[in-house]
Amino acid sequence: MVERITPRTLKGFRDFIPEMMLPRERLIDIAKAVYRSYGFAPIETPALEHSEILLRKGGVESDKQLYRFNDPGGRDVALRFDLTVPLARFVAQHLGTLGMPFKRYHVGPVWRGENTQRGRYREFVQCDFDTIGTSSVLADIETVLVIHDLFNAFGFERFTIRINDRRVLAGLLERIGLETDSIAVLRAIDKIRKAGPSAVQEELEFSCGATSAQAEKILRFLQVNGSNEELLIEMEDIVQGSDEGQDGIDDLSALFKGIKAAGADTSKFQLDPSIARGLDYYTGVVYETFLDDLPEIGSCCSGGRYDNLAAVYSKEELPGVGASLGVDRLLVAMTELGMIEKRSVPAEVLVTIFDDERAVTSLEIAAELRRAGVDVELYPDARRLRAQLRYANRKGHRVAVIVGPEEMEAGTVQLKDLLSGSSQEVQRIDLVSACCEITDPIDSADTPEVSR
Protein backbone atom coordinates (compact mmCIF):
# COMPACT_ATOMS: atom_id res chain seq x y z
CA MET A 1 0.00 0.00 0.00
CA VAL A 2 1.35 3.43 -0.98
CA GLU A 3 1.81 5.78 1.96
CA ARG A 4 0.04 8.99 1.07
CA ILE A 5 1.75 12.35 1.60
CA THR A 6 -0.45 15.28 2.54
CA PRO A 7 -0.07 17.96 -0.17
CA ARG A 8 0.86 21.23 1.55
CA THR A 9 3.09 24.27 1.21
CA LEU A 10 5.55 25.73 3.69
CA LYS A 11 4.44 28.66 5.83
CA GLY A 12 5.15 31.89 4.00
CA PHE A 13 5.16 30.15 0.58
CA ARG A 14 2.29 29.93 -1.89
CA ASP A 15 1.01 28.24 -5.00
CA PHE A 16 -0.43 30.56 -7.62
CA ILE A 17 -3.54 29.39 -9.46
CA PRO A 18 -4.29 30.90 -12.90
CA GLU A 19 -6.63 33.65 -11.65
CA MET A 20 -3.77 34.81 -9.39
CA MET A 21 -1.03 34.45 -12.00
CA LEU A 22 -2.79 36.29 -14.82
CA PRO A 23 -3.03 39.68 -13.04
CA ARG A 24 0.45 39.09 -11.63
CA GLU A 25 1.91 38.66 -15.09
CA ARG A 26 -0.04 41.66 -16.42
CA LEU A 27 1.27 43.83 -13.59
CA ILE A 28 4.85 42.76 -14.30
CA ASP A 29 4.35 43.42 -18.02
CA ILE A 30 3.21 46.96 -17.20
CA ALA A 31 6.26 47.51 -14.98
CA LYS A 32 8.61 46.25 -17.70
CA ALA A 33 7.02 48.57 -20.25
CA VAL A 34 7.48 51.59 -17.95
CA TYR A 35 11.09 50.62 -17.17
CA ARG A 36 11.89 50.21 -20.85
CA SER A 37 10.37 53.62 -21.62
CA TYR A 38 13.11 55.15 -19.44
CA GLY A 39 15.90 53.12 -21.04
CA PHE A 40 16.34 50.39 -18.39
CA ALA A 41 17.56 47.03 -19.74
CA PRO A 42 16.80 43.55 -18.30
CA ILE A 43 19.32 41.37 -16.48
CA GLU A 44 19.15 38.14 -14.45
CA THR A 45 21.30 36.87 -11.56
CA PRO A 46 21.29 33.48 -9.79
CA ALA A 47 18.93 32.78 -6.90
CA LEU A 48 21.90 31.38 -4.93
CA GLU A 49 24.95 33.44 -4.02
CA HIS A 50 28.01 32.77 -1.90
CA SER A 51 26.91 33.72 1.61
CA GLU A 52 29.73 36.24 1.95
CA ILE A 53 28.23 38.22 -0.95
CA LEU A 54 24.96 38.73 0.96
CA LEU A 55 26.03 38.89 4.59
CA ARG A 56 26.15 42.28 6.33
CA LYS A 57 24.96 44.14 3.22
CA GLY A 58 21.36 44.61 4.36
CA GLY A 59 22.05 44.71 8.10
CA VAL A 60 21.69 42.51 11.14
CA GLU A 61 17.98 41.86 10.56
CA SER A 62 18.53 40.77 6.96
CA ASP A 63 21.36 38.44 8.04
CA LYS A 64 18.99 36.75 10.50
CA GLN A 65 16.43 36.21 7.74
CA LEU A 66 18.81 34.59 5.24
CA TYR A 67 18.03 31.11 3.97
CA ARG A 68 21.61 29.89 4.35
CA PHE A 69 23.00 26.36 3.97
CA ASN A 70 25.82 24.24 2.56
CA ASP A 71 25.20 23.00 -0.97
CA PRO A 72 26.10 19.42 -2.09
CA GLY A 73 29.64 20.63 -2.84
CA GLY A 74 30.04 21.91 0.72
CA ARG A 75 29.99 25.60 -0.26
CA ASP A 76 28.45 28.13 2.12
CA VAL A 77 25.58 29.59 0.08
CA ALA A 78 22.39 31.58 0.65
CA LEU A 79 19.26 32.54 -1.24
CA ARG A 80 19.20 36.21 -2.19
CA PHE A 81 17.11 38.38 0.17
CA ASP A 82 16.75 41.18 -2.38
CA LEU A 83 17.87 42.02 -5.92
CA THR A 84 20.03 45.04 -5.05
CA VAL A 85 22.97 43.31 -3.35
CA PRO A 86 23.32 40.76 -6.21
CA LEU A 87 23.23 43.75 -8.58
CA ALA A 88 26.25 45.27 -6.84
CA ARG A 89 28.15 42.00 -7.25
CA PHE A 90 26.97 41.72 -10.87
CA VAL A 91 28.13 45.22 -11.82
CA ALA A 92 31.53 44.79 -10.14
CA GLN A 93 32.03 41.44 -11.86
CA HIS A 94 31.03 42.66 -15.34
CA LEU A 95 32.27 46.24 -15.06
CA GLY A 96 34.49 45.98 -18.13
CA THR A 97 31.62 45.16 -20.49
CA LEU A 98 28.66 47.10 -19.12
CA GLY A 99 29.67 50.74 -19.52
CA MET A 100 28.62 53.44 -17.08
CA PRO A 101 26.08 54.64 -16.23
CA PHE A 102 24.27 51.31 -16.35
CA LYS A 103 20.47 51.16 -16.12
CA ARG A 104 18.88 47.82 -15.40
CA TYR A 105 15.62 46.22 -14.35
CA HIS A 106 15.27 42.76 -12.86
CA VAL A 107 12.18 40.72 -11.99
CA GLY A 108 12.68 37.66 -9.80
CA PRO A 109 11.87 35.87 -6.55
CA VAL A 110 13.68 36.62 -3.28
CA TRP A 111 13.56 34.88 0.09
CA ARG A 112 13.44 36.16 3.66
CA GLY A 113 12.75 34.04 6.72
CA GLU A 114 10.66 36.74 8.41
CA ASN A 115 7.30 36.71 10.15
CA THR A 116 4.45 36.49 7.68
CA GLN A 117 1.60 39.00 7.57
CA ARG A 118 -0.92 40.39 5.11
CA GLY A 119 0.88 41.02 1.84
CA ARG A 120 4.23 39.80 3.23
CA TYR A 121 5.59 36.32 2.51
CA ARG A 122 8.87 34.44 2.86
CA GLU A 123 9.13 33.97 -0.89
CA PHE A 124 8.05 36.92 -2.99
CA VAL A 125 8.79 38.61 -6.28
CA GLN A 126 10.66 41.87 -6.55
CA CYS A 127 10.53 44.02 -9.64
CA ASP A 128 13.53 46.36 -9.43
CA PHE A 129 15.07 49.11 -11.50
CA ASP A 130 18.40 50.83 -10.78
CA THR A 131 20.87 53.30 -12.26
CA ILE A 132 24.51 52.53 -11.44
CA GLY A 133 27.59 54.64 -11.99
CA THR A 134 26.38 58.20 -11.39
CA SER A 135 25.87 60.45 -8.37
CA SER A 136 23.78 62.92 -10.36
CA VAL A 137 20.59 64.10 -8.70
CA LEU A 138 18.99 63.66 -12.13
CA ALA A 139 19.13 59.90 -11.56
CA ASP A 140 17.35 60.40 -8.21
CA ILE A 141 14.70 62.52 -9.94
CA GLU A 142 14.22 59.98 -12.70
CA THR A 143 13.81 57.18 -10.15
CA VAL A 144 10.93 58.90 -8.43
CA LEU A 145 9.36 59.76 -11.81
CA VAL A 146 9.45 56.07 -12.76
CA ILE A 147 7.57 55.23 -9.54
CA HIS A 148 5.02 57.94 -10.36
CA ASP A 149 4.51 56.55 -13.89
CA LEU A 150 4.25 52.97 -12.58
CA PHE A 151 1.35 53.69 -10.28
CA ASN A 152 -0.42 55.76 -12.91
CA ALA A 153 -0.03 52.87 -15.37
CA PHE A 154 -1.45 50.43 -12.82
CA GLY A 155 -4.58 52.56 -12.63
CA PHE A 156 -4.15 54.11 -9.17
CA GLU A 157 -5.49 57.62 -8.78
CA ARG A 158 -4.72 58.00 -5.06
CA PHE A 159 -1.16 57.25 -4.00
CA THR A 160 1.64 59.15 -2.27
CA ILE A 161 5.39 58.82 -2.82
CA ARG A 162 7.01 59.78 0.47
CA ILE A 163 10.56 61.08 0.17
CA ASN A 164 13.42 61.82 2.56
CA ASP A 165 17.22 61.79 2.58
CA ARG A 166 19.35 59.72 4.97
CA ARG A 167 21.89 62.58 5.07
CA VAL A 168 19.31 64.90 6.61
CA LEU A 169 18.68 62.33 9.34
CA ALA A 170 22.45 61.96 9.76
CA GLY A 171 22.71 65.75 10.09
CA LEU A 172 20.11 65.69 12.86
CA LEU A 173 21.98 62.94 14.70
CA GLU A 174 25.22 64.90 14.32
CA ARG A 175 23.59 67.99 15.83
CA ILE A 176 22.32 66.07 18.88
CA GLY A 177 25.45 63.94 19.39
CA LEU A 178 24.23 60.52 18.19
CA GLU A 179 26.18 60.19 14.94
CA THR A 180 28.24 57.24 16.21
CA ASP A 181 25.07 55.17 16.70
CA SER A 182 23.39 56.26 13.47
CA ILE A 183 22.71 52.79 12.00
CA ALA A 184 20.85 51.57 15.08
CA VAL A 185 18.96 54.85 15.36
CA LEU A 186 17.91 54.77 11.71
CA ARG A 187 16.61 51.21 12.11
CA ALA A 188 14.54 52.37 15.07
CA ILE A 189 13.22 55.39 13.16
CA ASP A 190 12.17 53.14 10.30
CA LYS A 191 9.71 51.38 12.61
CA ILE A 192 7.70 54.48 13.54
CA ARG A 193 4.91 53.87 11.04
CA LYS A 194 4.36 50.30 12.24
CA ALA A 195 5.22 50.50 15.94
CA GLY A 196 4.31 54.11 16.76
CA PRO A 197 6.23 56.94 18.47
CA SER A 198 6.18 55.41 21.99
CA ALA A 199 7.76 52.15 20.87
CA VAL A 200 10.38 54.02 18.84
CA GLN A 201 11.25 56.27 21.79
CA GLU A 202 11.65 53.20 23.99
CA GLU A 203 13.97 51.55 21.46
CA LEU A 204 15.99 54.75 21.05
CA GLU A 205 16.56 55.00 24.78
CA PHE A 206 17.04 51.34 25.74
CA SER A 207 18.63 49.87 22.59
CA CYS A 208 20.35 52.82 20.90
CA GLY A 209 21.75 54.59 23.97
CA ALA A 210 19.87 57.86 23.39
CA THR A 211 18.97 60.02 26.33
CA SER A 212 15.35 60.97 26.89
CA ALA A 213 16.07 64.48 25.59
CA GLN A 214 17.77 63.13 22.46
CA ALA A 215 14.92 60.71 21.76
CA GLU A 216 12.36 63.49 22.15
CA LYS A 217 14.25 65.72 19.68
CA ILE A 218 14.31 62.89 17.13
CA LEU A 219 10.57 62.23 17.54
CA ARG A 220 9.75 65.92 17.21
CA PHE A 221 11.75 66.01 13.98
CA LEU A 222 9.99 62.91 12.61
CA GLN A 223 6.55 64.37 13.23
CA VAL A 224 6.93 67.87 11.79
CA ASN A 225 4.42 68.60 9.03
CA GLY A 226 3.57 71.18 6.42
CA SER A 227 3.97 71.67 2.69
CA ASN A 228 7.11 70.36 0.99
CA GLU A 229 8.50 73.91 0.81
CA GLU A 230 7.77 74.56 4.50
CA LEU A 231 9.33 71.25 5.54
CA LEU A 232 12.50 71.92 3.58
CA ILE A 233 12.93 75.25 5.36
CA GLU A 234 12.27 73.72 8.79
CA MET A 235 14.52 70.70 8.18
CA GLU A 236 17.32 72.95 6.90
CA ASP A 237 17.12 74.99 10.09
CA ILE A 238 17.29 71.84 12.22
CA VAL A 239 20.43 70.45 10.51
CA GLN A 240 22.15 73.83 10.18
CA GLY A 241 25.88 73.41 10.79
CA SER A 242 26.02 69.86 9.40
CA ASP A 243 27.60 69.67 5.93
CA GLU A 244 26.12 66.21 5.35
CA GLY A 245 22.67 67.37 6.39
CA GLN A 246 22.90 70.41 4.10
CA ASP A 247 23.90 68.19 1.16
CA GLY A 248 20.74 66.20 1.75
CA ILE A 249 18.59 69.34 1.87
CA ASP A 250 20.15 70.64 -1.36
CA ASP A 251 19.45 67.40 -3.23
CA LEU A 252 15.88 67.20 -1.90
CA SER A 253 15.29 70.76 -3.09
CA ALA A 254 16.67 69.88 -6.54
CA LEU A 255 14.58 66.73 -6.62
CA PHE A 256 11.28 68.54 -6.01
CA LYS A 257 12.19 71.16 -8.62
CA GLY A 258 12.92 68.35 -11.09
CA ILE A 259 9.58 66.67 -10.41
CA LYS A 260 7.78 69.91 -11.20
CA ALA A 261 9.87 70.52 -14.33
CA ALA A 262 9.03 67.03 -15.63
CA GLY A 263 5.32 67.80 -15.46
CA ALA A 264 4.47 65.08 -12.92
CA ASP A 265 1.54 65.51 -10.56
CA THR A 266 3.31 67.25 -7.65
CA SER A 267 0.46 66.37 -5.26
CA LYS A 268 1.63 62.75 -5.39
CA PHE A 269 5.01 63.58 -3.78
CA GLN A 270 5.38 64.28 -0.06
CA LEU A 271 8.53 65.13 1.87
CA ASP A 272 8.40 62.97 5.00
CA PRO A 273 11.13 63.27 7.69
CA SER A 274 10.13 59.87 9.15
CA ILE A 275 11.10 57.87 6.03
CA ALA A 276 14.43 56.19 6.81
CA ARG A 277 14.39 52.72 5.14
CA GLY A 278 15.68 49.90 7.34
CA LEU A 279 18.43 48.50 5.11
CA ASP A 280 21.90 49.72 6.06
CA TYR A 281 23.20 50.37 2.55
CA TYR A 282 21.14 53.50 1.83
CA THR A 283 23.18 56.71 1.88
CA GLY A 284 21.03 59.48 0.36
CA VAL A 285 17.51 60.02 -0.93
CA VAL A 286 14.97 57.34 0.08
CA TYR A 287 11.45 56.65 -1.18
CA GLU A 288 8.37 54.78 -0.01
CA THR A 289 5.05 54.61 -1.87
CA PHE A 290 1.71 54.26 -0.07
CA LEU A 291 -1.82 53.77 -1.35
CA ASP A 292 -4.05 56.48 0.08
CA ASP A 293 -7.04 54.11 0.19
CA LEU A 294 -5.12 51.29 1.88
CA PRO A 295 -2.19 52.79 3.85
CA GLU A 296 -2.16 49.97 6.39
CA ILE A 297 -0.78 47.53 3.81
CA GLY A 298 2.53 49.43 3.87
CA SER A 299 4.86 50.66 1.17
CA CYS A 300 4.31 49.07 -2.25
CA CYS A 301 7.41 50.53 -3.92
CA SER A 302 10.52 51.53 -2.00
CA GLY A 303 14.13 52.38 -2.63
CA GLY A 304 16.77 55.05 -2.57
CA ARG A 305 20.41 55.95 -3.17
CA TYR A 306 23.24 53.66 -2.13
CA ASP A 307 26.71 54.99 -2.92
CA ASN A 308 28.90 52.44 -1.13
CA LEU A 309 27.23 49.09 -1.73
CA ALA A 310 29.77 47.78 -4.27
CA ALA A 311 32.85 49.00 -2.40
CA VAL A 312 33.73 45.52 -1.14
CA TYR A 313 33.57 44.09 -4.66
CA SER A 314 35.47 46.72 -6.66
CA LYS A 315 37.94 49.58 -6.32
CA GLU A 316 35.77 51.58 -8.72
CA GLU A 317 33.25 53.99 -7.26
CA LEU A 318 29.85 52.62 -8.24
CA PRO A 319 27.17 54.89 -6.81
CA GLY A 320 23.62 53.76 -7.46
CA VAL A 321 19.96 54.62 -7.01
CA GLY A 322 16.82 52.62 -7.62
CA ALA A 323 13.64 51.16 -6.24
CA SER A 324 11.82 47.87 -5.85
CA LEU A 325 8.17 47.26 -6.67
CA GLY A 326 6.45 44.91 -4.20
CA VAL A 327 4.48 42.84 -6.71
CA ASP A 328 2.78 40.49 -4.26
CA ARG A 329 1.89 43.19 -1.75
CA LEU A 330 0.54 45.38 -4.53
CA LEU A 331 -1.62 42.54 -5.84
CA VAL A 332 -3.09 42.00 -2.37
CA ALA A 333 -3.98 45.68 -2.29
CA MET A 334 -5.43 45.68 -5.79
CA THR A 335 -7.57 42.66 -4.95
CA GLU A 336 -8.93 44.36 -1.84
CA LEU A 337 -9.65 47.50 -3.85
CA GLY A 338 -11.53 45.55 -6.53
CA MET A 339 -9.03 46.35 -9.27
CA ILE A 340 -8.35 42.78 -10.40
CA GLU A 341 -10.40 41.19 -13.15
CA LYS A 342 -11.36 37.64 -12.17
CA ARG A 343 -10.30 35.33 -14.96
CA SER A 344 -8.58 31.96 -15.00
CA VAL A 345 -7.76 31.88 -18.72
CA PRO A 346 -5.70 34.34 -20.76
CA ALA A 347 -7.87 33.94 -23.88
CA GLU A 348 -10.97 36.12 -24.04
CA VAL A 349 -12.56 34.10 -26.84
CA LEU A 350 -13.82 30.52 -26.69
CA VAL A 351 -14.56 28.78 -29.99
CA THR A 352 -17.15 26.07 -29.42
CA ILE A 353 -17.51 22.71 -31.19
CA PHE A 354 -21.02 22.15 -32.53
CA ASP A 355 -20.42 18.52 -33.50
CA ASP A 356 -17.56 16.31 -34.67
CA GLU A 357 -18.39 16.92 -38.35
CA ARG A 358 -17.89 20.66 -37.96
CA ALA A 359 -14.79 20.49 -35.72
CA VAL A 360 -12.55 21.40 -38.68
CA THR A 361 -14.52 24.61 -39.17
CA SER A 362 -14.00 25.51 -35.51
CA LEU A 363 -10.28 24.86 -35.91
CA GLU A 364 -10.19 27.18 -38.93
CA ILE A 365 -12.00 29.94 -37.03
CA ALA A 366 -9.68 29.66 -34.03
CA ALA A 367 -6.63 29.85 -36.29
CA GLU A 368 -8.05 32.84 -38.17
CA LEU A 369 -8.60 34.77 -34.93
CA ARG A 370 -5.12 33.96 -33.62
CA ARG A 371 -3.53 35.19 -36.86
CA ALA A 372 -5.34 38.47 -36.23
CA GLY A 373 -3.79 38.72 -32.76
CA VAL A 374 -6.81 37.50 -30.76
CA ASP A 375 -6.14 35.01 -27.94
CA VAL A 376 -8.42 32.01 -28.43
CA GLU A 377 -9.21 28.78 -26.64
CA LEU A 378 -10.78 25.95 -28.64
CA TYR A 379 -13.11 23.70 -26.68
CA PRO A 380 -11.85 20.13 -27.28
CA ASP A 381 -15.10 18.11 -27.21
CA ALA A 382 -18.43 18.25 -29.02
CA ARG A 383 -20.45 18.44 -25.81
CA ARG A 384 -23.83 20.12 -25.46
CA LEU A 385 -23.56 23.84 -26.19
CA ARG A 386 -24.97 24.69 -22.78
CA ALA A 387 -22.09 22.84 -21.10
CA GLN A 388 -19.53 24.67 -23.26
CA LEU A 389 -21.03 28.06 -22.45
CA ARG A 390 -21.11 27.18 -18.76
CA TYR A 391 -17.38 26.36 -19.00
CA ALA A 392 -16.71 29.70 -20.73
CA ASN A 393 -18.55 31.66 -18.04
CA ARG A 394 -16.76 29.85 -15.24
CA LYS A 395 -13.31 30.42 -16.77
CA GLY A 396 -13.92 34.08 -17.53
CA HIS A 397 -14.04 34.10 -21.34
CA ARG A 398 -15.67 37.21 -22.77
CA VAL A 399 -16.95 35.88 -26.11
CA ALA A 400 -18.15 32.49 -27.33
CA VAL A 401 -18.05 31.76 -31.09
CA ILE A 402 -20.78 29.36 -32.26
CA VAL A 403 -21.04 27.79 -35.72
CA GLY A 404 -23.92 25.41 -36.35
CA PRO A 405 -25.42 23.99 -39.58
CA GLU A 406 -27.48 27.12 -40.27
CA GLU A 407 -24.51 29.45 -39.78
CA MET A 408 -22.30 27.32 -42.01
CA GLU A 409 -24.85 27.37 -44.80
CA ALA A 410 -25.29 31.16 -44.53
CA GLY A 411 -21.56 31.86 -44.19
CA THR A 412 -22.04 33.45 -40.76
CA VAL A 413 -21.07 32.86 -37.14
CA GLN A 414 -22.81 33.63 -33.88
CA LEU A 415 -20.99 35.68 -31.26
CA LYS A 416 -22.28 35.46 -27.71
CA ASP A 417 -21.19 38.26 -25.38
CA LEU A 418 -20.81 36.36 -22.11
CA LEU A 419 -20.78 39.54 -20.04
CA SER A 420 -24.08 40.97 -21.29
CA GLY A 421 -25.63 37.69 -22.44
CA SER A 422 -26.50 39.15 -25.85
CA SER A 423 -25.85 37.39 -29.18
CA GLN A 424 -25.27 38.62 -32.69
CA GLU A 425 -24.91 36.92 -36.04
CA VAL A 426 -22.13 38.30 -38.24
CA GLN A 427 -20.70 37.47 -41.61
CA ARG A 428 -17.69 35.19 -41.43
CA ILE A 429 -15.61 37.88 -43.15
CA ASP A 430 -16.44 40.28 -40.28
CA LEU A 431 -15.60 37.81 -37.50
CA VAL A 432 -12.33 39.39 -36.39
CA SER A 433 -13.58 42.98 -36.24
CA ALA A 434 -16.78 41.91 -34.46
CA CYS A 435 -14.80 40.00 -31.82
CA CYS A 436 -12.48 42.95 -31.30
CA GLU A 437 -15.39 45.32 -30.82
CA ILE A 438 -16.53 43.20 -27.87
CA THR A 439 -13.17 42.35 -26.30
CA ASP A 440 -11.43 45.70 -27.06
CA PRO A 441 -7.98 44.06 -26.91
CA ILE A 442 -5.01 46.29 -26.04
CA ASP A 443 -1.56 45.69 -27.41
CA SER A 444 0.27 44.65 -24.25
CA ALA A 445 3.62 45.65 -25.73
CA ASP A 446 2.50 49.26 -26.03
CA THR A 447 -0.14 50.03 -23.41
CA PRO A 448 -0.59 47.05 -21.09
CA GLU A 449 -3.00 47.30 -18.23
CA VAL A 450 -3.87 45.20 -15.21
CA SER A 451 -7.63 45.16 -15.54
CA ARG A 452 -10.39 46.59 -17.64
Secondary structure as UniProt FT lines:
FT   TURN            11..12
FT   HELIX           18..37
FT   TURN            38..39
FT   STRAND          41..42
FT   STRAND          48..50
FT   HELIX           51..54
FT   TURN            55..57
FT   HELIX           60..64
FT   STRAND          68..70
FT   TURN            72..73
FT   STRAND          76..79
FT   HELIX           84..93
FT   HELIX           95..98
FT   STRAND          102..111
FT   TURN            118..119
FT   STRAND          123..132
FT   HELIX           137..154
FT   STRAND          159..165
FT   HELIX           166..176
FT   HELIX           179..181
FT   HELIX           182..189
FT   TURN            190..191
FT   HELIX           192..195
FT   HELIX           197..206
FT   HELIX           212..222
FT   HELIX           228..238
FT   TURN            239..241
FT   HELIX           243..261
FT   TURN            262..263
FT   HELIX           266..268
FT   STRAND          269..271
FT   TURN            273..274
FT   TURN            280..281
FT   STRAND          285..291
FT   TURN            292..293
FT   HELIX           295..297
FT   STRAND          301..306
FT   TURN            309..313
FT   STRAND          320..326
FT   HELIX           327..336
FT   TURN            337..338
FT   STRAND          349..351
FT   HELIX           356..358
FT   HELIX           359..371
FT   TURN            372..373
FT   STRAND          376..378
FT   HELIX           385..395
FT   STRAND          399..402
FT   HELIX           405..410
FT   STRAND          412..417
FT   TURN            418..420
FT   STRAND          423..427
FT   HELIX           428..430
FT   HELIX           431..439
FT   TURN            444..446
//
